[in-house]
Amino acid sequence: MDSVHCRFGVIFVLVWSNSLLIRASLTFYVNDFNPNGYYFGYKTADGSERSEEGSLKKTPTGSALSVSGSYEFEEDGVITVVTYVADENGFRPITQLRKKVNNQLPVGFTLDNRIDPKLLGSLAGGGLG
């Protein structure tokens, strides 16, 4: 049953992200994969953007994938910017919300949305311990 939910989640995300790309024309796109890691990014005509880079890094117990990135979109006059790091210490997003006032961006506020790696492991079937 868990694999069914996981597959549904992956399919939903892929369909949702593809529908976003169809609705907004790409104005910039880059995708680079090499032996040291990867980088991709895009911007759309509606102002949305996303970028991510990842590489393997050495850890005391071997190696781990280290990923960092960000995405940004505007909805109802509020611009949401999420930057994140995901590595052996878990997924750590930071969300900034900014509201447009007279077409200007005042200083926003930040939500620190750290997710405990044990919790993420439990969602993947690894338990909390």
C-alpha positions as CSV (number, residue, x, y, z in Angstrom):
1,M,0.0,0.0,0.0
2,D,2.9,2.4,0.8
3,S,4.4,2.0,-2.7
4,V,1.0,2.8,-4.2
5,H,0.9,6.1,-2.3
6,C,4.5,6.9,-3.2
7,R,3.8,6.2,-6.9
8,F,0.7,8.3,-6.8
9,G,2.6,11.2,-5.2
10,V,5.4,11.0,-7.8
11,I,2.9,10.9,-10.7
12,F,0.9,13.9,-9.2
13,V,4.1,16.0,-8.8
14,L,5.1,15.2,-12.4
15,V,1.7,16.0,-13.9
16,W,1.5,19.2,-11.8
17,S,4.9,20.4,-12.7
18,N,4.4,19.6,-16.4
19,S,1.1,21.5,-16.4
20,L,2.9,24.5,-14.9
21,L,5.4,24.4,-17.7
22,I,2.7,24.1,-20.4
23,R,0.8,27.2,-19.0
24,A,3.9,29.4,-18.8
25,S,6.4,29.8,-21.7
26,L,10.0,29.2,-20.9
27,T,12.3,32.2,-21.2
28,F,15.4,30.5,-19.9
29,Y,16.4,26.8,-19.5
30,V,19.7,25.1,-18.6
31,N,20.4,21.5,-17.8
32,D,24.0,20.3,-17.1
33,F,25.0,16.9,-15.9
34,N,28.6,15.9,-15.5
35,P,30.7,13.5,-13.4
36,N,30.9,16.0,-10.6
37,G,27.2,16.6,-10.2
38,Y,24.3,18.4,-12.0
39,Y,22.7,21.8,-12.4
40,F,19.4,22.8,-13.9
41,G,17.3,25.9,-14.0
42,Y,14.5,27.6,-15.8
43,K,12.5,30.8,-15.9
44,T,9.1,31.3,-17.3
45,A,7.2,34.3,-18.8
46,D,5.0,34.6,-15.8
47,G,8.1,35.3,-13.5
48,S,8.3,31.8,-12.0
49,E,11.8,30.3,-11.7
50,R,13.6,27.3,-10.3
51,S,17.2,26.1,-10.1
52,E,18.9,23.2,-8.4
53,E,22.4,21.8,-8.2
54,G,23.6,18.6,-6.6
55,S,26.8,16.6,-6.1
56,L,28.2,13.8,-4.0
57,K,30.2,14.9,-1.0
58,K,32.3,12.9,1.4
59,T,31.0,12.2,4.8
60,P,32.5,10.4,7.8
61,T,30.5,7.3,6.8
62,G,31.1,7.4,3.0
63,S,29.4,9.8,0.7
64,A,26.0,11.5,0.5
65,L,24.1,13.5,-2.2
66,S,24.1,17.2,-1.4
67,V,21.4,19.2,-3.1
68,S,20.6,22.9,-3.0
69,G,18.2,25.0,-4.9
70,S,15.3,27.4,-5.0
71,Y,12.0,28.2,-6.6
72,E,9.9,31.3,-6.9
73,F,6.4,32.1,-8.0
74,E,3.8,34.8,-7.6
75,E,0.2,34.2,-6.6
76,D,-2.4,36.9,-5.8
77,G,0.2,39.6,-5.4
78,V,2.4,37.5,-3.0
79,I,5.8,36.3,-4.2
80,T,6.9,33.1,-2.6
81,V,10.7,32.3,-2.6
82,V,11.8,28.9,-1.3
83,T,15.5,28.1,-0.9
84,Y,16.5,24.7,0.3
85,V,19.4,22.3,1.1
86,A,18.9,18.6,1.2
87,D,21.8,16.3,2.4
88,E,22.6,13.8,5.1
89,N,21.2,16.2,7.6
90,G,17.7,16.2,6.0
91,F,15.7,18.6,3.9
92,R,15.9,22.2,5.1
93,P,13.7,24.8,3.3
94,I,13.5,28.4,4.1
95,T,10.4,30.2,2.7
96,Q,10.2,34.0,2.2
97,L,6.9,35.7,1.4
98,R,6.8,39.2,-0.1
99,K,3.8,41.2,-1.0
100,K,3.8,43.6,-3.9
101,V,2.7,47.1,-2.9
102,N,2.4,49.6,-5.7
103,N,4.5,47.3,-7.9
104,Q,7.3,47.4,-5.3
105,L,8.7,44.6,-3.1
106,P,8.9,45.6,0.6
107,V,11.1,43.5,2.8
108,G,9.4,40.1,3.4
109,F,9.5,37.7,6.2
110,T,11.0,34.3,6.5
111,L,9.6,31.0,7.6
112,D,12.2,28.4,8.7
113,N,10.6,25.1,7.7
114,R,13.2,22.7,8.8
115,I,12.1,19.0,8.6
116,D,13.8,16.5,10.8
117,P,15.6,13.9,8.7
118,K,14.2,11.1,11.0
119,L,10.7,12.3,10.1
120,L,11.5,12.2,6.4
121,G,12.9,8.7,6.8
122,S,9.7,7.6,8.5
123,L,7.7,8.9,5.5
124,A,9.9,6.7,3.3
125,G,9.2,3.7,5.5
126,G,12.4,3.9,7.5
127,G,10.8,4.4,10.9
128,L,11.6,7.1,13.5
129,G,14.5,5.4,15.1
